[in-house]
Amino acid sequence: MYAIIEQGGKQYKVAEGDVINIELMDVPEKAKSIDLDKVLFVSDGGKTKIGRPYLSGAKVVAKFADGPAGAITKGPKLYPMNFRKRKNSSRRIGHRQKYLQVIIEKIEA
């Protein structure tokens, strides 16, 4: 069984037991898990359910990898560059995105 969910403007294909990095979001400190309710598609063997755009009543339950504060991971360091030809002007800046690492526990459709 797998599902396609939307979180933070991106879509993820998830199955039970998968570990994924989603966009960082605000969660209460004492929360053990989060419910991802923007489910676009669910497949269970031969049965499929397609949402328009989301499935009503469907959700994916995910728990944090190491608690809400310890589940924050960092992505790769990126160096965007601004350059203007013939102006002797360039600027290099660094950016490192933070993600929330979650483990998919259950898919409810």
Buried (B, 14 or more C-beta within 10 A) or exposed (E): EBBBBBBEEEEBEBEBEEEBBBEBEEBEEEEEBBEBBBBBBBBEEEEEBEBEEBBEEBBBBBBBBEEBEEBBBEEEEEEEEEEEEEEEEEEEEEEEEEBBBBBBEEBEB
